């Protein structure tokens, strides 16, 4: 979720009851941490707890050094990314590319765990391709290395985000190890989360794309799973107020120049569930002023029926 789960987004999700929020993926190459993008990704704030930092890399010494450094900066959990399918990550022998080299996976995990005093977790996919599914072996390697919990996205790297999620592969991982296993992939609402937990035996669920434009969703799902409560769907007025708050936070966190540009994609995600918003979204993407962004959003929602509950806003 690089480019999405920045500090403003994490604080909103945490406020709505998400059990844990994870910072944007960070490269293990500390030479690149002087960029503004990396410095912002290292902003952990004081609201979200535990503070979880995800790092990616394919060199054991660099990954261990990066883990040690982010612990010193306040990370309370280190998450190792071996699930990202992006070409620019895999081309650097990181992310899900590591699933093709099981000895290297073991080396990386042992190095990181030896370098820090906080829990280390791991995010993986079911394998590199449908012909190379090795999530169970990777999970067993992780458990022997001392990984505290494992998240499994139920697709291979080759599948990216297309096609059905193989929840049976997640169930196989859960049967193979005793550490907590978290299921991930196409979990879009509370009932789906419940079905996935029942079918996989997993200890929890992780949301990614489903939370885009819906930072309340992880918390709503948690309330249902823990207490059986189906919280009311946000109406349009609720979304208006939250979106204005989110935009103001982005402007303050990034500054007006960068904040207005980052705000555009978030507005697109929020408004994808609002009927007849396509033309406004196109117009909004031309706005360069933070003040104008806020005023135009307020005007847009004034013309809507504030009692609408759209299907997409469901928890």
C-alpha positions in Angstrom: 0.0 0.0 0.0 2.9 2.4 -0.7 1.5 5.8 -1.6 -1.7 5.1 0.4 -1.1 4.2 4.0 0.7 7.4 5.0 0.3 8.8 8.5 -2.9 10.7 7.8 -4.6 7.6 6.4 -3.3 5.3 9.2 -4.5 7.7 11.9 -8.0 7.7 10.4 -8.2 3.9 10.1 -6.9 3.6 13.7 -9.5 6.0 15.0 -12.3 4.0 13.4 -11.0 0.8 15.2 -8.6 -0.9 12.9 -6.7 -3.5 15.0 -3.4 -2.7 13.5 -2.2 -0.3 10.7 1.0 -0.7 8.8 3.2 2.1 7.4 4.0 2.3 3.7 6.6 -0.1 2.4 10.1 1.2 2.9 13.2 0.2 1.0 16.0 -1.4 3.0 18.6 0.7 1.1 19.2 3.5 3.7 21.1 5.5 1.1 17.6 6.3 -0.3 16.2 7.4 3.0 17.3 11.0 2.6 14.6 11.5 -0.1 11.6 13.4 1.0 9.3 10.5 0.2 11.3 8.2 2.5 11.5 10.7 5.3 7.7 11.1 5.2 7.2 7.3 5.3 9.3 7.2 8.4 6.9 9.5 10.2 5.2 7.2 12.7 3.3 9.7 14.8 2.1 9.1 18.4 -1.5 8.0 17.8 -1.3 4.6 16.2 -0.2 1.7 18.3 1.6 -0.6 17.7 3.7 1.2 15.3 4.4 -1.1 12.4 7.0 -0.5 9.7 7.2 -2.6 6.6 10.6 -2.9 4.8 11.6 -4.6 1.6 14.9 -5.8 0.3 17.0 -8.8 -0.8 20.3 -8.3 0.9 20.5 -9.7 4.5 22.9 -7.2 5.9 21.0 -4.2 4.4 17.7 -5.5 5.6 18.9 -6.2 9.1 20.5 -2.8 9.3 17.3 -1.1 8.1 15.3 -3.1 10.6 17.6 -2.0 13.5 17.4 1.6 12.4 13.6 1.7 12.2 13.4 0.1 15.6 15.5 3.0 16.9 13.1 5.4 15.2 10.2 4.0 17.2 8.9 0.9 15.3 7.3 -1.6 17.6 6.8 -4.3 14.9 9.0 -4.9 11.8 7.1 -6.4 8.9 9.1 -7.9 6.0 7.5 -7.6 2.6 7.8 -10.7 0.5 4.5 -10.3 -1.2 4.7 -7.1 -3.3 4.1 -8.1 -7.0 5.3 -4.7 -8.5 7.9 -5.1 -11.2 10.1 -2.4 -9.8 10.3 -4.2 -6.5 10.7 -7.7 -8.0 13.3 -6.6 -10.4 15.5 -5.7 -7.4 15.1 -9.3 -6.1 12.7 -8.1 -3.3 9.0 -8.4 -2.6 7.4 -11.6 -4.0 10.5 -12.3 -6.1 12.1 -13.7 -2.9 9.6 -16.6 -2.9 11.7 -18.2 -5.6 14.7 -18.5 -3.3 13.8 -20.3 -0.1 17.4 -20.4 1.3 17.6 -16.6 0.8 14.3 -16.2 2.6 15.7 -18.1 5.6 18.9 -16.0 5.5 17.0 -12.7 5.4 14.6 -13.6 8.2 17.3 -14.9 10.5 19.4 -11.7 9.9 16.5 -9.3 10.7 15.3 -11.2 13.7 18.8 -11.2 15.2 19.1 -7.5 14.6 16.1 -6.2 16.6 14.3 -6.7 19.9 10.8 -6.2 18.6 8.5 -8.8 16.9 9.2 -9.5 13.2 6.3 -10.4 11.0 6.2 -11.5 7.3 3.9 -10.8 4.4 3.9 -13.3 1.5 1.9 -14.6 -1.4 1.1 -18.3 -2.1 4.1 -18.5 -4.5 5.7 -17.1 -7.6 3.3 -18.6 -10.1 0.5 -21.2 -10.2 3.2 -23.7 -11.1 5.3 -22.7 -8.1 3.1 -22.5 -5.0 5.3 -22.9 -1.9 3.6 -20.8 0.8 3.6 -23.8 3.2 7.4 -24.2 2.9 7.9 -20.5 3.3 5.7 -20.4 6.3 7.6 -23.3 7.9 10.9 -21.5 7.2 9.5 -18.3 8.8 8.3 -20.2 11.9 11.7 -21.8 12.4 13.4 -18.4 12.0 11.3 -16.9 14.8 8.8 -14.9 12.8 5.9 -13.8 15.1 3.1 -13.8 12.6 2.5 -14.4 9.0 0.1 -12.7 6.5 -0.7 -14.6 3.3 -2.3 -13.0 0.2 -4.1 -15.8 -1.5 -2.7 -15.3 -5.0 0.7 -15.9 -6.6 2.9 -13.1 -7.9 2.0 -14.0 -11.5 -1.7 -13.6 -10.7 -1.1 -10.1 -9.2 -4.7 -9.0 -8.2 -6.6 -10.9 -10.9 -8.7 -14.0 -10.6 -10.0 -15.9 -7.6 -8.2 -15.9 -4.2 -7.0 -19.3 -3.2 -8.2 -19.4 0.3 -7.4 -23.2 0.5 -3.8 -22.3 0.2 -4.1 -20.0 3.2 -5.8 -22.8 5.1 -2.9 -25.1 4.3 -0.5 -22.6 5.7 -2.6 -22.3 8.9 -2.5 -26.1 9.3 1.2 -26.2 8.8 2.3 -23.7 11.4 1.5 -22.7 15.0 2.2 -19.0 14.7 -0.7 -16.6 13.9 -1.7 -16.5 10.3 -3.6 -13.6 8.8 -5.6 -14.0 5.6 -5.5 -11.4 2.8 -7.1 -11.0 -0.6 -10.5 -9.7 -1.8 -11.9 -9.2 1.7 -14.3 -6.3 1.1 -16.9 -6.5 3.9 -17.7 -8.0 7.3 -19.5 -11.1 6.0 -16.7 -11.9 3.6 -14.2 -11.6 6.4 -16.2 -14.0 8.5 -16.4 -16.5 5.7 -12.7 -16.3 5.1 -11.9 -16.8 8.7 -14.2 -19.8 8.9 -12.9 -21.4 5.7 -9.2 -20.8 6.4 -9.0 -21.1 10.2 -6.9 -17.9 10.1 -6.4 -15.8 13.2 -7.2 -12.5 11.5 -7.8 -10.7 8.2 -5.9 -7.9 6.5 -7.4 -5.4 4.2 -5.7 -3.5 1.4 -7.5 -2.2 -1.6 -10.9 -2.5 0.0 -10.1 0.3 2.4 -9.3 2.8 -0.4 -11.7 5.6 0.2 -13.2 3.8 3.2 -10.8 4.2 6.1 -13.6 3.1 8.4 -14.0 -0.3 6.9 -11.3 -2.2 8.9 -12.8 -1.0 12.1 -16.3 -1.8 11.1 -15.2 -5.4 10.2 -13.4 -5.7 13.5 -16.6 -4.7 15.4 -18.6 -7.3 13.6 -16.0 -10.1 14.1 -15.4 -9.3 17.8 -18.8 -8.2 18.9 -21.3 -9.2 16.2 -22.1 -5.5 15.6 -23.1 -4.4 12.2 -22.3 -0.6 12.4 -24.4 1.8 10.3 -23.2 2.5 6.9 -21.8 6.1 6.6 -24.2 8.3 4.7 -23.1 11.0 2.3 -22.9 13.6 5.0 -20.6 11.4 7.0 -18.4 10.9 4.0 -18.3 14.7 3.3 -17.1 15.4 6.8 -14.5 12.7 6.8 -13.2 13.6 3.4 -12.8 17.2 4.3 -10.9 16.2 7.4 -8.7 13.8 5.4 -7.8 16.4 2.8 -6.9 19.0 5.5 -4.6 16.4 7.1 -2.9 15.7 3.7 -2.4 19.3 3.1 -0.8 19.8 6.5 1.3 16.7 6.3 2.7 17.1 2.8 2.4 20.9 2.2 0.1 22.5 -0.3 2.0 21.6 -3.4 2.4 17.9 -2.8 -0.7 17.6 -0.6 -3.1 18.8 -3.3 -1.7 16.3 -5.7 -1.9 13.3 -3.3 -5.4 14.4 -2.3 -6.6 13.8 -5.9 -6.3 10.0 -5.7 -7.9 9.8 -2.3 -10.9 11.9 -3.5 -11.2 9.6 -6.5 -11.4 6.6 -4.1 -14.0 8.2 -1.8 -16.2 9.4 -4.7 -16.2 6.1 -6.6 -19.1 5.1 -4.4 -21.0 8.3 -4.9 -23.4 8.2 -7.9 -22.8 10.6 -10.8 -19.5 11.9 -9.5 -17.3 11.2 -12.6 -17.4 14.7 -14.1 -16.7 16.3 -10.7 -13.7 14.0 -10.2 -12.2 15.1 -13.5 -12.7 18.7 -12.6 -11.2 18.2 -9.1 -8.0 16.8 -10.6 -7.3 20.2 -12.2 -7.3 22.1 -8.8 -3.9 23.1 -7.5 -5.1 25.1 -4.4 -5.6 23.4 -1.0 -8.3 26.0 -0.1 -10.1 25.5 -3.4 -10.0 21.7 -3.0 -11.8 22.0 0.3 -14.4 24.5 -0.9 -15.2 22.5 -4.0 -15.7 19.3 -2.1 -18.0 21.1 0.3 -20.0 22.6 -2.6 -20.2 19.2 -4.3 -21.7 17.5 -1.3 -24.2 20.4 -0.7 -25.9 19.3 -4.0 -26.3 15.7 -2.9 -29.0 13.9 -1.0 -27.3 13.5 2.4 -29.5 10.6 3.3 -28.1 8.4 0.5 -26.5 5.2 1.6 -24.7 3.7 -1.3 -23.8 0.1 -1.7 -20.1 0.8 -1.9 -20.1 2.4 1.6 -21.3 -0.8 3.3 -19.2 -2.2 6.1 
